[in-house]
Amino acid sequence: MSFPLLTATAAVPAIGAVATAAVSAAQRTAAKWLALLFSLATLALALVIAVRFEPGAKGPFQLTESHAWIADFGVRYELGVDGIAVALIALTALLVPFVILAGWHDADALEKDATKRWRPTQGFFALILAVEAMVVISFEATDVFLFYIFFEAMLIPMYFLIGGFGDRAGVDDATEGAARRSSAAVKFLLYNLAGGLIMLAAVTGLYAVTADQLGTGTFSLTQIVQARAAGDLTMGTGIERLLFLGFFFAFAVKAPLWPLHTWLPGAMGESTAPVAVLITAVVDKVGTFAMLRFCLQLFPEASQWATPVILVLALVSILYGALLAVAQKDIKRLIAYASISHFGFIILGIFAMTSQGQGGATLYMVNHGISTAALMLVAGFLITRRGSRLIADYGGVQKVAPVLAGTFLIGGLATLSLPGLAPFVSEFLVLVGTFSRYPVLGIIATVGIVLAALYVLVLYQRTMTGPVKAEVRSMPDLKARELVVVAPLIALLLFLGVYPKPLTNLVNPAVDHTLSVVDKQDPKPDVRVNAVPGEAGTDRDAEAAK
């Protein structure tokens, strides 16, 4: 029996969460280091997965594990990864150590009010590791029921991270601040629980359909896809569309897609910066990933049926998120609305149903995670120094903290997809892939790029340039721990911006498989040879184009 690498990658942070929570109240520093060591061990296992994975190898999934679990209901413990999952597991495992380092002192302020039973530091880092474990196994699960369990379970630690360890910067009234954090956490939980309940109904319906047509119910993605390809499983049009909507609604809430996005600005605004990174760069990626893995592959016909409406919603997300970001006065809420716009690009690429679009969407998930983490964590360092999230409370920071201002600028330029930084490649591929099938939508989506340049550059101008405000004159520059957090992220943005090939080689075979399941091919270019301008191409021209 081979070593269960996928199980180990999810189990290590889960064990780390329990071990960190068990550390005695007096050993706060030990708890921090223990959490960091477990996160680094998870990163090492994620790198082993990436090394052992063979892009283009036969079969949709590799490193598979399959064991009976709840046999009476066809539930199995099935894991497997494709190139998309490998990339997102690596992203998750990479970001969590930086989240832990950036939040090294985030629970310290709560210690003075803590009892012997309430250990804020241990709880904070244990919850982060618990989220990591659940996200990793969500990327690995190929059994729909197994995926659903962890898709929902990750809401619990996130709820406590938002409500119990929220941002206290600039909060004069402790009672009012606690109410805001609690409200944001409850809204996050209720929105996602509502999506999950609808998905549960769809999961139950999927089991009923497979039981009726295959003789035994199953939740195995591989088995269902194979049965559909062989003609052994045929869902009625109406049933398939209803099941698709149940799955898609839950994933659209998690993503988040307009108009189901309203929980995100509050959740990110009231969280500490590291937790905000965990929300938008890690947890929300489960939603867009699941659209590719489950919506498109389980319900190919319904996916094509719903594509026009979803593309319009994605376009609205791009423009609406960008416009709201321009109007923000709160730094973290600005980044939150920018993320809504970016998720619109990701979903646009997924449902453009082209290899460029879906490949770009997958790269966007990774690159958005890195760029948003860089920008949000530097913003968190800035907010911690000044004690305010309001843009108007800053000015002239680059003169007193040039390294902080420089890293903030690079994170912002990556967010607006400047050429030479990693998100540019992703956004370019999404737009090319969309334009090749839906040229009007592709053209309109480019407006989001212009708006991104506006909100990022105005944010930088108002906070970092101009006269130095009295409140920031004594602001210290980035310290060694903070540089350790930010420097690798910026290095990755530069590296993947000029050499994205390692990622494209990893994800392209998985994208091709998804398109084959949906029975979609890239549109053929309208190439005309020796055609007179204004005249239709001849038969010889069409043949030459082929």
N, C-alpha and C positions, 0 to 999 in steps of 0.2 A: 504494500500500500504506500503510495507516494505521500510526501509531506503535504498536508492541507494548507497550502500557502494563502489562499484567499480567506479561509476561516481565521488563520493566524493574524492576518492583517487587520481584521475587524476585532478579533479577540484581545489583542494587545492593548489598544486604548480602553476597551471595556474593563479589563483587569486593572489598568492604570487608574481608571476612575474610582474603582472600589478601593484600591490601595491608597490613593491620595485622600479620599474621604476618611479613611481609617487612621490617618496620622493624628497624633495627639494635638491638643489645642495649643500647646506651648511650642510645637515644632513647625511654625508657619513657613519658615525658609526651607526646611526640609521638604515640606509638601510641594512648594514651588519647583524645586529641583527634581523631585520625583516625577511630577507631571511633565516637566520638560524632557526628562530621560525617556519616559514612555512615548511621548510624541515623536522623539527622534528615532526610537526603535520602530515605530509605525512607518516613518519615512523610509527607513532602511528596507523594510519589507516591501513597501510600495516600489522602491527602486528595483528590488529583486523581481517583482512582477513585470516591470517594464523591460528588464533585461531578458527574462525568460519568454516573454511574449514574442511571437513570430508574426509580423504583419504579412497578410496575404496567405497565411497557411490555410489549409482546407478546413471548412467548417466555420460557422459564425462565431463560436465561443471556444476559448482555450482555458487551460488550467481548471477544468470543470470538476465540481464535486457534486455528488448526488446521493442522498440517503433518504430512506423512508422516514416520515415524521408523523403525520396524522393520516394513516393509510385509509381509514374509512371514508375520508373526504377527499382523497386524491391529493393531499398536501405533501409536498416533498421539500427537503432541505436541499435546494439546487442552487449552485453558484456557478458563474462563468463570466468571463470578460471578453469583450471585443476591444478594438483600438480606442473607441470613444470612452469606454469605461476605464481603461488603463490610464488615459490622459486625465480623467477627472479624479480618479483615485490619487494619482500623483499630485494633482493640484491641491486636493484636500490635505494630504499628508505633508505637503510642503508648507502650506499656510498655517497650520495649527501651531507648530513651534514658534512662528513669528507672532501669532496671536497671544500665545502664553508669555513670550518675552515682553511684548508691548503692554500687556495687562499685568505686569509683574507687581505693581503696587495698587491695582484698581480696587482690591478688597481691603486694603490696609485701613482706610478710613472707617470701615464698619467694625473693626476689631475693638475699638474703645467701648462700643455699646454691646459687645458680644458676651453671652454667658458661656459657661463651660460646655453646654450642649450645642450652642450655635457657634460654629467655626467657619466664619465667612471665607477665609483664604482657602481652606481645604475644600469647601463647597464650591467655590468659584471655579477652581481648576479641575475638580472632579466633573463638574457639569460640562465643561469644554471638552474633556476627553470622552464623555458619554455621547455628546453630539457627534464627535468625530467617528466613533465606533458605528453609530447608526447610519450616518451618511455613507461610510465606506461599504457597509453590507447592502445598502440600497443600490449602490452602483454595481454590486456583484450579483445580486439576486436575479435568477432567471425563472423562479417560481413566483407567479403573480401574488399569491396569498402571502408568501414570505416577504415580498417587497412591500405589500400593503402594511404589514405589521410595523415595520421599521419606518416607513413613510409617515405613519401616524405617531409612533413612539417618540420620534425626535422632537415633537412639539413640546413634550413635557420639560426636558432640560432647558429648551429655548425659552419657555415661558418664565422659568425661574431666573434665567440669566437676564432677561429684559426687565422683569418686575422687581426682582430682589437685588440685582447688582447694577441697576441703571445709572445713567450719567447724572451726577449732582453738580456739574459745572454751572455756575451762574444762577443757582437756585437759592433765593433768599428765604423763602418760606418752605421749611422742610415738609410740612404737611401737604402743601400744594404740589411740591415736587414728587412726593410719594404717590399722590393721587394721579398725577400725569403718567408716571411709570406704570402704575397698576392698570390704568386705562389702556395704555399702549399694549401691555402684555395680554390683557383680556381680549382686546380687539384682534391681535395676532392669533390667539388661540381659537377664538370663535370662528373667524374667517376660515382658518385651515381645517378646523374640525368639521365645519359645514361641507367643505369640499371633500373631506375624507369620508363623511357619511354617504354622500352621493356616490362616491367611488365604491364604497362597500356594497351598495345596491348593485352596481354594475359588475363587481367581482362575483357576487352571488349569481347574477344573471349569466355571466360567462360560464360558471360551473354548470348551471342548468342546461345550457346549450350543448356543452361538450358531453355531458352525461346522456343527453337525449340522442345525440348523433354518433358518439363513439362507443356507447355502451357503458362507459365509466367516466365519471367526471374527472377533470384534470385542470390544474392551474399552470402546467409547464408551458412556458413560452415556446420552447423548442418543439415540443410535441404538437402544440396547436398550430404553429406555422407549418410544420411538415404535413399535418393532416389537411390543412387547407390547400397546400400545394398539390397534394395527391388527390384532391377531390373528395376526401372522406368526411370533411367538415365544411358544410355550406350554411352560413347564417342567412336568414332572411334579411332583405334590405332594411326593413324597418327596425328589426331587432338589432342588427349591427350598428345602425346609426344611433340608437338609444344607448347602447353599451359604450360606443365611442364617446358620446357626449358626457356620460358619467365619468369616464376616465379623464377626458380632456378638461372638464370643469375643475377637478381636483388639482390637476397639474397647472392649469392657468392661474389658480389662486396662489399656488406655491411660487410660480415663476417670477413675478406676478405680471399678468396681462391686464391692460385696461378692459373693462371697468372694475376688475376684481383686485385692484392694486392698492386700495386706500389704506390697508393696514401697514404698508411698508414705510412710508415717511415717518409715522409715529413711532414704529418699532425701532427704526434706525436712529431717529432723533433722540429718543429717550434712553437708548443703550449707550454703554461706553463704546469707544471707537473699536476695540478688539471684538466685542460682541457684534457690533454693526458689520464688521468684516465677515464674521462667522455667518451672519444672516444672508448677506447679499452675494458674497464670493463663494460660499460653500453650500449652505442649506438650499437656497433658491435654485441652484444648478440642478438639484434633483428633479425639479419640475420640468425644465426644458430637456434634460436627459431622458426622462420618462416619456416625453412626447415622441422622441425618436425610437426608443426601445419598445414601448408598449402600444401607444396610439397607432403609429404607422404600421407596425408589424402585425398586431392582432386584428386591426380593422382597416385594411388597405382601401377598400371601396369607400367606406364612410370617411376616411381621411381625405380622399379626393373630393367627395361630395361637400365636405365642410371647408375645403381650402379657400374658396373665394371670401367667405365671411371672416375666417381667421386671418387672412392676409390684410383685410381692411382693419381689423382690430389691432393687428401688429403695427400697421401704419399709424393708426391713431395713437398708440402707445409711444411710438417714436417721436411724433410731433408734440403730443400733449405733455409727455415727460420733459422734453427739452424746453418747451415754453414755460412750464411751471418752475423748472430749474432756474431759468433766467430771472424769475420774479422773487426768488427766495431771499430772505434776510438771514437765515440760519445756515451755517456752513454744512452741517450734517444732513439737514433736510435737502439742501441743494444736491449733495452727492446722491441722496436717495432717489430724487426725481430723475437725476441723470441716469441712474441704474435702470429705472423703469423704461427710459428711452432706449438704453442699450439692450434690455431684454426684448424690446420690440424688434430690434434688428435680428436678434437670435431667432425669434419665432418666425420672422419674415423669411430668413434663410432656410429654416426647417421646412416650411410649407411652400417654398418656391418649387420644391420637388426637382431640384437639379443637383448635380454632384458638386458644382461650385458653391451653391447656396448652402447645402447641408454641411459640406466640408468647412466653409467659412463660419457657419453657425457653431460648429463644434470648436473650432479654433477660438471663436469669440468667447465661448464659455470659459476657456482656459485663460485667454488674455485679459478678458474683463475681470476675472478673479484676481489676477496679478496686479493690474493697473488700479483697480478700485481699492485693493488692500494697501498699495503704496500710498495712494492719495488719502484714504481715510485714516490710516495710522499716523501719517505726518500731521493731518488735521487734528487728530486726537492729541498728539504731543503739543501742538500749538494751543489747543483749547485748555489743556491741563495747566499750561504756563500762565495763561491770561485769566482763566476762570470764566470764560464766556464763549458761547457758540455764535454770537451775533457778528455778522460781517462788519457792521458799523463800528464795532469796538476795537478794530485793528487798523493799522496803518504804519508804513515804514518799517515793517519787520525785517526786510532784507538788509537794512543797514545795521541792525543789532544782532541778527541771527542769520547770516548769509547761507550757511549750509542748510538750515531748516527751510529757508525760502527757496533755495535751489532744488532741493528734493521735492518740495511742494510743487514747483513749476514743472518738473519732469513728470510727476504723477498726473498733473493736470493736462499736460500736452499729450500724454498717453491716453487719457480719457477722451480727448477730442480727436484721437486717432491720427496723430501727426505722422507723416511718412518717416520711416526709420525706427519707429517704435511698434511693438508687437500688435496692438489692436488695429493698426492700419491695414495689415494684411487680411485680418478677419473681416473687417468692414468692407474692404474692396471686393473680396470674394463673394460676400453676401449680396452686394449691389450688382455685381456682374451676373451672379446666378439668378437673381430676381429679374434683372433687365432682360436676360435672354428669353424668358418665358412671359414676363409681365412688364413690358418696357415702361408703361405709364407709372406703375407702382414704384419701379426702380428709380425713376426720375424724381418723383415726389419724395421718396425716402431720403434723397440727398440733401433735402432741406434740413434734416436733422443734423447733418454735419456742420452746416453753417451756424445753427443755433448752439451746437456744442462749443464751437469756437467762441461764441459770444459769452456763454455763461462761465466758461473756464477762464478766459482772459480777463473778464470783468472781475471775477472773484479774486484772481491774482493781483490785479491792479489795485483793488480796494483794500486788500489785506496786507500786501507786501511792499507796495510802492508808496510814494508820496511822503509827506512830513511824518516824522516819528511821533506817535502819540505818547503822551506822558506815561500811560499805563504799560507800555511795552519797552520803555527805555532800558530797563534792567532785565529784559527777557534773556535767559541763557540760550546758547545754541544747543544743537543736538549733542547728547552725551554718548558715551561708548556703547551702552546697551541699545540705545535708540538707533545708532548707526548700524549696529549688527542686524537690526530688524529691517531697516530701509535699504541698505546698500545691495543685498542680494536680489531684492525685488527689482530695483532699478537695473541691475546688471542683466536680469532675465528679460526685462522689457527691451533692452538694447539688443541682446543676443537674438531673441525670437523675432525682433523687428527686421533684422538683416539676414537671418538664416532660419526660416520657419520649417525647413525641410524635415527635421526630425518629427515634428508634430504632424505635418501633412502625410508623411509616409505611414504614420501610425494610424491615423483616422480614416484615410481614404478607402481602404478595403471595407471597413465597416459601413461607410456611407454607401458604397456601391452595393453591398448586400441589402441594405435597407431599401434602396431604390428598386432593386430587383424584386423584393417582396411586394412592394407597392405597384410593381409593373410600370415603372416610369423610366424614361430615357431622356437624356439631355436633348433639347431642341437642336435640330441641325441648322447651322448658319445658312443664311440666304446669300450664297456666293454666286456671283454672276460673272462669267468670263467673256470678255470682248462684247459686253452688252452696251448699247448706245444709251447714254443717260436719258432717263425718262421712259425707256421702253422695257417691256418685260423680257426676261432672259429666255433664250432659245432652249430647245430640248438638248442641244449639244452643251449649252452652258450648265444645265441642270445635271447632265451626266458627268461633266467635268467636276462639278462641285461634290458629287458623291465620291 
